[in-house]
Amino acid sequence: MKSLQLERFFPNINISFVDKETFVNQTAEVSSVVIFTGTPENANKVRRCYPKRTLFILNGAGHNPLVVSHDAPIDIAIESALRVVLYNQGQDCAGPNSILVHRRAYAEFILRLRDELVKCEGYVGDYAYRENIVGPNSDPDHTLKIVKIFKEYRENCTYGGEINPINGLIRPTVFERPLSLGGNYKEFFAPVFFVQSYDEDCELARYFEHPLYAPNSMYVSLFGSSDYVDGLVASERHAADTVLNNTDLHVVEKGYNPYGGRGIAASCLYVNGVRIAKPTLPQRDIHEHLVAVGM
């Protein structure tokens, strides 16, 4: 707190250290806007404590799959996969639940991924050592949830799989499971590469047209070309600005642009109790729904 010098540079900002219930009770009647980051289930519990007139902005959870097509630039795809999965030890809403890789690119992708993870092995551990790039989960109890998921997919684990429930460290892990056996729609919030092979471009429909996909639809990072992914935009399943070509969110995301997707559990606004599914941008949303209407 002293290093940030908040009182000097941001005297209008107050930071509360009270528990959630107390905070909500203290702010419910005096808040014009609430910005909530977390699961839609928790968001609904909090939202119901505020009047309908309160503008409620939700940043939830997205699937954000990576698609590595038959003609993908593997170097770029590997670089992106490492960046979005290992960042903040996987605790990031931009992390992909699945990495979908065409059979013609699969062998090279897996080989390169494993080689890069082996190089990272000496940089996994306590963040007291500044050179480490993957440290313990900020919530040590989260490891107990991950253990259950690892157990479910243990037959598909081909690298890593080590979890320390004492210090919260989850080592980078790779699961390989063909898309034909079903897509992964679980958010690990951990450094997990869930790699799924597919045979033909049209097989991507197994992932994107599953009922579990749409509610958390956010971004797609496409490496190479795919008629099917292009069709997601043409059919309006995805907006054009939510399909990224040969890059990822960590490269293109800017704090002054809308962020999120069209999935109701990925990002939305509640305006007078009405839910609007769209990417959020607090300064825009506050202006449109509060300032411009004179509230």
N, C-alpha and C positions, 0 to 999 in steps of 0.2 A: 504493500500500500504506500509506504514512504517513497519507494522508487518511482511509482507512477505519478506521484504528486497530484492526485486527483483534486484535492482542495484548491490547489493553485490553478490548474488548467481547466478543470470542469467543476466549478463550484456549485453548479445546478444539479449535479448528479449525486444521488444518495444510494448507498449500498446497504442492503438489509442482511442481517445474519440470523434473523429469527426463522423458526420453522415454517414450512409451507402453509400450514393451516392458519397460523397467526398472521402471516404476510397477506394472505388472501382476505382474511377478515378485516385487516387494517386498510386495504386498498380498494375493496369491492365497490364502495359507493363514491369514491373520489377519482377513479381512473377513467380516462376517456379512451385509452388504447391499452391493450394487452398484447404483447408479442411472446408467443409460447413456442419453445422448441422441445420436442419430445414425441412420444407416441400419441396417436389420435385418441386412444382410450384415456390416457392421463389428461389430455387436452380437454376432452369432454367433461371430465370431473371438475376441472378448474373453471372452465367456461360457464358452467351452470351456476357458479357462485357469483358471477358478475351480472349486472343488468343487461337486458337485450340491447340497450342503446350503446353499450361499450363495443368499440371496434376490436374484434378478436382476430389476430393474425397467427395462423398456425404454420410452423415449419416442421413437417413430420418426417416420414421415412420413405425413401425411394428405392426402387430396384437397381437402377443405373447400370444395366448390363453392358459389357464390352463384347462386341462382335468382331471376331478376327476371321475375315473371309478368305476365300481360296487364293486371292491375289494380294493379301495384306502385306504391308511393309513390316516384317517381323521385328526389326530393331525398334521401330517406333511403338509397336504394340506392346513389346516387352517393357520398354521404358515407362509407358503409361501404366501398365498393370502394376508394376512395382511402386510407382508413385501413388496411385490411388488406394492400393491395398495396404501398404506399409505406413502411410502417413498417420501420425498420431496413434501408432500401434493398432490401426484399423478402426479407431473410434471416430468415424466420420460418415456423415449421411451421404457423401458422394461415392462411398465405396461400393463396388459392384457385388450384387448377390451371386451373379453367375458371369463367367467368362465363356462365351460361346465361340468355339473354334472349329472351322471347317476341317474336314478329314484330311484335305490336301496340305493344310498348314499345321496340322496338329502335332506331328512328331517333332518338327523343328521348334515349334512354340514351347512344348513341354521340356525339351532338351535345354533350350536357352533359359527358360524360367528356372529350372533346377540349378543350372550353372551359376546364375546370378544369385540365387538364394544361398548357395554354398559360400559364395564370396561374402555374403552378409552375415554369416554365422558368428563371426568374431565381433559383430557390432550389435548384438542382442543382449540386453541385460539392464542393470540399474542405470537410470539417467544421471546418477551422480558422476558417471563417466561420460563426458560430453561427446565422445566419439560415437556412442551408441545411437542407433537409428530406430530401434524397436525396444521399448521399455515395458514395464508392467502396466496393466489396465488400471485406469484411475479408480475403478470400482473393483476391488479384489473379489467381492462376492459374485461378480459377473462370471468369473471363471467356472463357478458351479453350474451356471446355465449352459456355458459352452461345453462342459463335460458331457452333458446329456446329448447335445447335437453331435459331438464327436463320436459318441457311442453309437448313435443312429447310423452314421455314415462311415464307421470304422473300416468296413471292407473296401471303401473307396479311397482311403488315405494312402498316398504314395510318397509323402514327404512330411516330416515334422510330426505334429500331433502331440507335442509335449505341453502340458499345462501344470503350473505350480499354483495351487490354491492358497498357499501361504503368502507369497509375495504378489500374486496376481499376474505373473508373467505367462503369456501365451506365445509360444514361439511360432514363427511363420510356418504355415501348414498348407499343403496342397491336397485337395480332393479331386479325383478324376471320376466322373460319372457321366455316361452317355446321355445326351438329351432325350434319347428314345425311352429312357427309364423315368423321365419326368424332370422338369426344370426345378431349380432351387429359388424359392421366394422368401427364404428366411434371411433376416439381417443378422450377421454374426457379431458385428461391432468388435471385430478382432482381426488380426492379420492372416486372413484365410483366403486362399485362391481356390474358388470352386470352379473347376474347369470342366466344361461339357462339350463333347464332340458332337458334330452333326454332319450328315452325309451330303445333303443337297440344300441349296439356298431356301427352297420352299419349306424345308423342315423347321425353319425358324418359327413357323406358325405355331409349333408345339409350345414355344415359350411365350410369344407375344399375344397369342389369342387364348391363353388359359385364363379362366375367371379370376385367378389370384393376381394376374398382372395389372389390370387396368386401375384398381384402386390406388396402387402405389407407383403408377407410371410417372417417371421423372425425366431422365435423360438416357440416351443411347449413344455410346461411343463406337463408331464404325471405323474399322481399319480395313482399307481396301474398298471393294465395291460389292453391292448387294442389291439386286432388283427388289428383293422382299422388303428390306429396310427402307428403300426409296418409296415403296408402296405404302409404308406406314404413314408417310407424310401426305401422299396423294389421297389416302382414304381418311385422313384427318384423325387417325389413331394417335399420331404425334404431330405437334407443331414443328415447323421447319427449324426453329431455333433450339429445339430440344434434341436434335440429332446432330452429333458432333462428328466431323470427318477427320480421321487420323490425328485426333487429339483427345483431351479429356477435360473434365471440369476444373481440375486444379490449374490448368493453363489458361482457360478462357473465362473463368469466373471473375467478375468485377463487382465490387460492392455497390456500384451505382446503377447496375442493371437488374431487372427482375430475376428472381432465382426460384426454381422449383419446377413443377410439372402440372399436368392437367388432372392427375390422379387426386381424388379427394383426400386421401391419406398422406399424400406427399406434400401438398401445400394448398392452403385455402384461406379465405376470409369469411368471417361471420359479421354481416352487416344487418343490424336490427333483427338478429336471430336467423337470417337467411344465409345459407352457405353458398359461397362462390368459389369454385375450384379454379385456381389459376396460379401462376408464379407470383410470388410476393415481392414487393419493394416498399418497405415501410414509409419512406418519404412520399412516394406517389400515393399509396393507399390512404395515408393520413390526410393528404391534401384533397383527394377525390371524395372521400367519404365523411370528412369532418370539416376541414377548412372551407372547401368550395360550397358546402351546403349550410355554412354558418353555424355549425354546432360548437 
